């Protein structure tokens, strides 16, 4: 931050929350990659089961009841894509370290 520059207090809260999410994401990433190294088949099977569970939960409306059907569909699609990408990213990282 340059001298004299200030951050709006509300924006500072958002930035701090974003930083917390980044820390949690990095810690989770470390654990996931370690699981993929130690037990790749079991880890991938778990993620596939979670993808199916999420599809059912978001698709049936049992989860995120405060969202509209369209919003739940978007959320479910994003979660599914994110879980699939997580496995692909971990495979790539492990492959790079081999």
Rosetta constraint file for C-alpha pairs under 8 A:
AtomPair CA 1 CA 5 HARMONIC 6.36 0.50
AtomPair CA 7 CA 11 HARMONIC 6.62 0.50
AtomPair CA 7 CA 12 HARMONIC 6.16 0.50
AtomPair CA 8 CA 12 HARMONIC 6.14 0.50
AtomPair CA 9 CA 13 HARMONIC 6.41 0.50
AtomPair CA 10 CA 14 HARMONIC 6.58 0.50
AtomPair CA 11 CA 15 HARMONIC 6.22 0.50
AtomPair CA 12 CA 16 HARMONIC 6.09 0.50
AtomPair CA 13 CA 17 HARMONIC 6.16 0.50
AtomPair CA 14 CA 18 HARMONIC 6.12 0.50
AtomPair CA 15 CA 19 HARMONIC 6.18 0.50
AtomPair CA 16 CA 20 HARMONIC 6.27 0.50
AtomPair CA 17 CA 21 HARMONIC 6.24 0.50
AtomPair CA 18 CA 22 HARMONIC 6.22 0.50
AtomPair CA 19 CA 23 HARMONIC 6.27 0.50
AtomPair CA 20 CA 24 HARMONIC 6.27 0.50
AtomPair CA 21 CA 25 HARMONIC 5.95 0.50
AtomPair CA 22 CA 26 HARMONIC 6.10 0.50
AtomPair CA 23 CA 27 HARMONIC 6.21 0.50
AtomPair CA 24 CA 28 HARMONIC 6.04 0.50
AtomPair CA 25 CA 29 HARMONIC 5.98 0.50
AtomPair CA 26 CA 30 HARMONIC 6.24 0.50
AtomPair CA 27 CA 31 HARMONIC 6.48 0.50
AtomPair CA 28 CA 32 HARMONIC 6.09 0.50
AtomPair CA 29 CA 33 HARMONIC 6.08 0.50
AtomPair CA 30 CA 34 HARMONIC 6.17 0.50
AtomPair CA 31 CA 35 HARMONIC 6.15 0.50
AtomPair CA 32 CA 36 HARMONIC 6.16 0.50
AtomPair CA 32 CA 90 HARMONIC 7.65 0.50
AtomPair CA 33 CA 37 HARMONIC 6.19 0.50
AtomPair CA 33 CA 90 HARMONIC 5.67 0.50
AtomPair CA 33 CA 93 HARMONIC 7.94 0.50
AtomPair CA 33 CA 94 HARMONIC 7.39 0.50
AtomPair CA 34 CA 38 HARMONIC 6.12 0.50
AtomPair CA 35 CA 39 HARMONIC 5.65 0.50
AtomPair CA 35 CA 40 HARMONIC 6.64 0.50
AtomPair CA 35 CA 43 HARMONIC 6.35 0.50
AtomPair CA 36 CA 40 HARMONIC 4.19 0.50
AtomPair CA 36 CA 41 HARMONIC 7.78 0.50
AtomPair CA 36 CA 43 HARMONIC 5.97 0.50
AtomPair CA 36 CA 44 HARMONIC 7.63 0.50
AtomPair CA 36 CA 90 HARMONIC 7.07 0.50
AtomPair CA 36 CA 91 HARMONIC 7.72 0.50
AtomPair CA 36 CA 94 HARMONIC 7.99 0.50
AtomPair CA 37 CA 94 HARMONIC 7.02 0.50
AtomPair CA 39 CA 43 HARMONIC 6.02 0.50
AtomPair CA 40 CA 44 HARMONIC 6.01 0.50
AtomPair CA 41 CA 45 HARMONIC 6.09 0.50
AtomPair CA 42 CA 46 HARMONIC 6.11 0.50
AtomPair CA 43 CA 47 HARMONIC 6.32 0.50
AtomPair CA 44 CA 48 HARMONIC 6.17 0.50
AtomPair CA 44 CA 87 HARMONIC 7.06 0.50
AtomPair CA 45 CA 49 HARMONIC 6.18 0.50
AtomPair CA 46 CA 50 HARMONIC 6.19 0.50
AtomPair CA 47 CA 51 HARMONIC 6.12 0.50
AtomPair CA 47 CA 83 HARMONIC 6.90 0.50
AtomPair CA 47 CA 87 HARMONIC 7.97 0.50
AtomPair CA 48 CA 52 HARMONIC 6.40 0.50
AtomPair CA 49 CA 53 HARMONIC 6.14 0.50
AtomPair CA 50 CA 54 HARMONIC 5.97 0.50
AtomPair CA 51 CA 55 HARMONIC 6.12 0.50
AtomPair CA 51 CA 79 HARMONIC 7.98 0.50
AtomPair CA 51 CA 80 HARMONIC 5.77 0.50
AtomPair CA 51 CA 83 HARMONIC 6.99 0.50
AtomPair CA 52 CA 56 HARMONIC 6.26 0.50
AtomPair CA 53 CA 57 HARMONIC 6.06 0.50
AtomPair CA 54 CA 58 HARMONIC 5.84 0.50
AtomPair CA 54 CA 59 HARMONIC 7.84 0.50
AtomPair CA 54 CA 76 HARMONIC 6.72 0.50
AtomPair CA 54 CA 79 HARMONIC 7.72 0.50
AtomPair CA 54 CA 80 HARMONIC 7.42 0.50
AtomPair CA 55 CA 59 HARMONIC 5.48 0.50
AtomPair CA 55 CA 76 HARMONIC 6.30 0.50
AtomPair CA 55 CA 80 HARMONIC 7.50 0.50
AtomPair CA 56 CA 60 HARMONIC 5.68 0.50
AtomPair CA 57 CA 61 HARMONIC 6.28 0.50
AtomPair CA 57 CA 62 HARMONIC 5.24 0.50
AtomPair CA 57 CA 63 HARMONIC 5.19 0.50
AtomPair CA 58 CA 62 HARMONIC 6.39 0.50
AtomPair CA 58 CA 63 HARMONIC 5.26 0.50
AtomPair CA 58 CA 64 HARMONIC 6.90 0.50
AtomPair CA 58 CA 72 HARMONIC 5.79 0.50
AtomPair CA 58 CA 73 HARMONIC 6.81 0.50
AtomPair CA 58 CA 75 HARMONIC 7.70 0.50
AtomPair CA 58 CA 76 HARMONIC 5.60 0.50
AtomPair CA 59 CA 72 HARMONIC 7.20 0.50
AtomPair CA 59 CA 73 HARMONIC 6.65 0.50
AtomPair CA 59 CA 76 HARMONIC 7.30 0.50
AtomPair CA 61 CA 65 HARMONIC 6.09 0.50
AtomPair CA 61 CA 69 HARMONIC 7.31 0.50
AtomPair CA 61 CA 72 HARMONIC 7.46 0.50
AtomPair CA 64 CA 72 HARMONIC 6.76 0.50
AtomPair CA 67 CA 71 HARMONIC 5.60 0.50
AtomPair CA 67 CA 72 HARMONIC 5.86 0.50
AtomPair CA 68 CA 72 HARMONIC 6.11 0.50
AtomPair CA 69 CA 73 HARMONIC 6.08 0.50
AtomPair CA 70 CA 74 HARMONIC 6.26 0.50
AtomPair CA 71 CA 75 HARMONIC 6.08 0.50
AtomPair CA 72 CA 76 HARMONIC 5.87 0.50
AtomPair CA 73 CA 77 HARMONIC 6.05 0.50
AtomPair CA 74 CA 78 HARMONIC 6.13 0.50
AtomPair CA 75 CA 79 HARMONIC 6.13 0.50
AtomPair CA 76 CA 80 HARMONIC 6.05 0.50
AtomPair CA 77 CA 81 HARMONIC 6.05 0.50
AtomPair CA 78 CA 82 HARMONIC 5.93 0.50
AtomPair CA 79 CA 83 HARMONIC 6.12 0.50
AtomPair CA 80 CA 84 HARMONIC 6.23 0.50
AtomPair CA 81 CA 85 HARMONIC 6.04 0.50
AtomPair CA 82 CA 86 HARMONIC 6.02 0.50
AtomPair CA 83 CA 87 HARMONIC 6.65 0.50
AtomPair CA 84 CA 88 HARMONIC 6.56 0.50
AtomPair CA 85 CA 89 HARMONIC 5.95 0.50
AtomPair CA 86 CA 90 HARMONIC 6.13 0.50
AtomPair CA 87 CA 91 HARMONIC 6.13 0.50
AtomPair CA 88 CA 92 HARMONIC 6.24 0.50
AtomPair CA 89 CA 93 HARMONIC 6.16 0.50
AtomPair CA 90 CA 94 HARMONIC 6.03 0.50
AtomPair CA 91 CA 95 HARMONIC 5.95 0.50
AtomPair CA 92 CA 96 HARMONIC 6.13 0.50
AtomPair CA 93 CA 97 HARMONIC 6.39 0.50
AtomPair CA 94 CA 98 HARMONIC 6.29 0.50
